[in-house]
Every structure is written in C-alpha cells, then in structure tokens.
Amino acid sequence: MVASTIWAQDLKDIPPPTPPLVAPVPENADWVVTLLRPKAAPKTDGSPAATAPADRRIIEVRSTKTGRYKRDRISTADGVTEERWFVDMLLLWPTATGEVAVTDLSGIPFTAEDSNPSVPQGFPGVAWLRPEYFDKVVLFEKRPSYHYVHGDTEAWIDVETRLPLAYKISNAAFQFKFNPPPAGPLTLPAAYQKSLAICEKAAAYRKKLLKDLSGGR
C-alpha cells in the first residue's frame, strides 16, 4: 500500500475542500450506516395500557449497489429487519399483505433536515453540503476529515477519499463503514422484478400516450 501524504501533514496545512465535496457512489459498492448511541426504549410494567409502541427508529442500514440496482437492509430498534430495493429513483418495498409496492421518488428533495440513512441515490446525510458550510479540518476516528456545519447539522468527510465518515442531524448521528464491493451483480427477487416490470410498462405506455397526444413532437 502506498503511504498517504496526508498523514505527514499538520491538519492546519491541509487546504480547504474543493468540489466535488463528496465522492460519487461507485458503480459497485457496499457500506453500512449505523446510528450512534441509540437511546434505550422506555420501560413498561408489562400491562397492556403501559406497553410502549414498537421502537421503529432506524439503527442500521446496509446498502449494496451494483449498477442501477441498490438494496438496503434496514434494521430498527425493535429488532425488525426490512429489505428495500431501489432501481434508479424507484423505491420497491414490501407491504403488509406481502405484495411489493413501487414508489417513484423523482422530484422529492432531500434537505439538510432529512436524517434518513436510506436514500435512492448518493450517500445519505450529505446532500446539503456547500463550500460555505466548511468549518475546519479535524481528526475523526484518526482520519483527517473536512468538518461541515450548517445550523445543528454536521458532516465529516474523509480528506483523502472524499467518502463520508459521519453526519449529525438534530439529535440523530450516523457513522459510515465501507466494505469491499460485492463480488457479483445484484439480482432483484422475483416478486420485486414483477412489480418493477408492471411499473415500467405503465411508464412506457404513458410516455407513448403523451407523445401521441402531442402529435409525435
């Protein structure tokens, strides 16, 4: 492994970031986003009236991406793990009846206030970054990192790789861990593939209909 020149520098000698502020998600990638210091669920005395609702806070998301397919395995504080798939900007998710629903997320903005660690494209928690939000270079988990601050929102970006290391939004903080890329391409499960085919067929029909109505223009 070639030694990094960054390690030989003082933090104050590292120049400010220049675009792109965050590296793009590779064509093939695998990473985990983990909630830091989750609070314990409230205790109850076991009676029906005092039983707390299920704690559905997301505590971990493992994202695996190959090409246009991305799979998120989402774990919540109540011990449930759910699998969601993204195909470009389409979200495919299992319903309570066992069917697979498709939601088009195109046009939905992801703002600085959105702490959701499961997003269709890009890395979560860092879409809000701007050069003017750069604070200073700090050490995060022993890595020189660009620290960004905007209100009560923060992010830490590895100076050398430009990969996100962590982000904090309001009272939720998440940390990234990057794994080796997947060995082979992802394959949609049959039920998801069926719902995707129906959705894409409907979209193609709508596009053709609009073209016909406009006289082929």
C-alpha positions in Angstrom: 0.0 0.0 0.0 1.3 3.5 -0.9 1.7 5.7 2.2 -0.6 8.6 2.2 1.0 12.1 2.1 -1.9 13.4 4.2 -0.5 11.6 7.3 2.7 13.6 7.1 0.8 17.0 7.2 -0.4 19.0 10.0 -4.1 19.5 9.9 -3.7 23.3 9.6 -1.6 22.7 6.4 -4.4 20.8 4.6 -6.1 23.1 2.1 -9.9 23.7 2.2 -12.1 21.4 0.2 -12.9 22.0 -3.5 -15.7 20.4 -5.5 -16.7 17.7 -5.6 -17.1 17.8 -1.9 -18.2 14.2 -1.7 -17.1 11.3 -3.8 -19.8 9.8 -6.0 -21.1 6.4 -5.1 -19.1 3.8 -7.1 -20.8 1.6 -9.6 -20.3 -1.3 -7.3 -20.3 -0.6 -3.5 -21.2 -1.8 -0.1 -21.4 0.2 3.1 -23.1 0.3 6.5 -24.6 3.4 8.2 -25.1 2.9 12.0 -26.9 5.1 14.5 -24.5 6.3 17.2 -25.5 5.9 20.8 -29.2 5.0 20.4 -31.3 5.6 23.5 -32.9 2.6 25.1 -36.7 2.2 24.6 -38.9 3.3 27.5 -39.5 0.7 30.1 -43.1 -0.6 30.9 -44.7 -2.6 33.6 -45.9 -5.2 31.2 -49.6 -4.3 31.3 -51.4 -3.6 28.0 -52.0 0.0 28.8 -48.4 0.6 29.7 -46.9 -1.3 26.7 -44.8 1.1 24.6 -45.3 1.1 20.8 -42.7 -0.6 18.7 -39.5 1.4 18.5 -39.1 1.8 14.7 -36.1 4.0 14.8 -33.5 3.0 12.2 -30.3 1.9 13.9 -28.5 0.4 10.9 -28.7 0.3 7.1 -26.6 -1.9 5.0 -26.5 -0.7 1.4 -25.3 -2.8 -1.5 -25.2 -1.3 -5.0 -24.4 -2.7 -8.4 -25.2 -0.6 -11.5 -28.7 0.8 -11.2 -29.8 -1.7 -8.5 -29.4 -0.8 -4.8 -30.5 -3.0 -1.9 -31.0 -1.6 1.6 -31.3 -3.9 4.6 -32.8 -1.7 7.3 -32.7 -2.7 11.0 -34.8 -0.9 13.5 -34.5 -0.7 17.3 -37.3 -3.2 17.9 -35.2 -6.0 16.2 -37.0 -5.9 12.8 -35.0 -6.0 9.5 -36.7 -4.9 6.3 -35.3 -5.1 2.8 -35.9 -2.4 0.3 -34.7 -2.1 -3.2 -34.0 1.0 -5.4 -33.9 0.9 -9.1 -32.7 4.4 -10.2 -35.3 6.6 -8.4 -37.9 3.9 -7.9 -38.4 2.5 -4.4 -39.6 -1.1 -4.2 -40.8 -2.1 -0.8 -42.8 -5.0 0.8 -46.4 -4.2 2.0 -48.1 -5.8 5.0 -50.0 -8.0 2.6 -46.8 -9.4 1.1 -47.1 -7.6 -2.2 -44.3 -5.3 -3.5 -45.2 -1.7 -3.9 -43.3 0.8 -6.1 -42.9 4.5 -5.3 -41.4 7.0 -7.7 -39.1 9.3 -5.7 -38.2 11.5 -8.6 -38.5 15.2 -7.8 -38.6 14.6 -4.0 -35.9 16.9 -2.5 -33.6 15.6 0.2 -32.9 18.5 2.5 -30.4 19.1 5.3 -33.1 18.2 7.8 -33.5 14.7 6.4 -31.6 12.2 8.6 -32.9 9.1 6.8 -29.9 6.8 6.1 -31.7 5.0 3.3 -31.8 7.1 0.1 -32.2 6.1 -3.6 -29.0 7.8 -4.9 -25.9 9.2 -3.4 -24.8 8.9 0.2 -27.3 9.8 2.9 -26.9 12.8 5.2 -24.5 14.8 2.9 -26.7 16.2 0.1 -26.8 19.6 1.8 -23.0 20.2 1.7 -21.8 23.5 0.3 -18.3 25.1 0.3 -19.6 27.9 2.6 -20.5 25.3 5.3 -16.9 24.1 5.6 -15.7 24.6 9.2 -12.2 23.2 9.6 -10.1 20.1 9.2 -10.3 17.8 12.2 -9.5 14.2 13.1 -12.4 11.8 13.0 -11.6 8.2 14.0 -7.9 9.1 13.4 -8.7 10.3 9.9 -8.1 13.8 8.7 -11.6 15.0 7.8 -13.4 18.0 6.5 -15.9 19.2 9.1 -19.0 20.9 7.8 -21.6 22.8 9.9 -25.0 24.3 9.0 -27.1 25.1 12.0 -27.4 21.9 14.1 -26.4 19.8 11.1 -22.8 18.5 10.8 -20.9 16.1 8.5 -17.4 14.7 8.5 -15.8 13.8 5.1 -12.5 12.0 4.7 -9.9 14.4 3.3 -8.2 11.8 1.1 -11.0 9.7 -0.3 -13.9 12.3 0.0 -16.1 9.5 1.3 -18.4 10.4 4.2 -17.4 9.3 7.6 -20.4 10.5 9.7 -23.2 13.0 9.8 -25.4 14.5 12.6 -28.8 16.0 12.0 -30.7 17.3 15.0 -30.4 14.6 17.7 -29.5 11.8 15.3 -25.9 10.9 14.4 -24.8 8.2 12.0 -21.4 6.7 11.1 -20.3 5.1 7.9 -18.3 1.9 7.4 -17.2 0.9 3.9 -16.9 -2.8 2.9 -15.3 -4.4 -0.1 -17.5 -4.1 -3.2 -19.9 -7.0 -4.0 -18.4 -9.9 -5.9 -21.2 -10.1 -8.4 -24.2 -8.1 -9.7 -27.4 -7.8 -7.6 -30.5 -9.7 -8.8 -34.0 -8.5 -8.0 -36.1 -11.1 -6.2 -38.9 -12.4 -8.4 -41.7 -10.5 -6.7 -39.8 -7.2 -6.9 -39.0 -7.9 -10.6 -42.7 -8.5 -11.3 -43.7 -5.2 -9.7 -40.9 -3.3 -11.5 -42.0 -4.7 -14.9 -45.6 -3.6 -14.3 -44.4 -0.1 -13.3 -42.0 0.2 -16.3 -44.7 -1.0 -18.7 -47.1 1.6 -17.4 -44.5 4.3 -17.6 -43.7 3.4 -21.2 -47.4 3.4 -22.1 -47.8 6.9 -20.5 -44.8 8.2 -22.4 -46.2 6.9 -25.7 -49.7 8.3 -25.0 -48.3 11.8 -24.2 -46.2 11.6 -27.4 -49.3 10.6 -29.5 -51.3 13.5 -27.9 -48.6 16.0 -28.8 -48.6 14.9 -32.4 -45.3 13.0 -32.1 -43.4 16.0 -31.0 
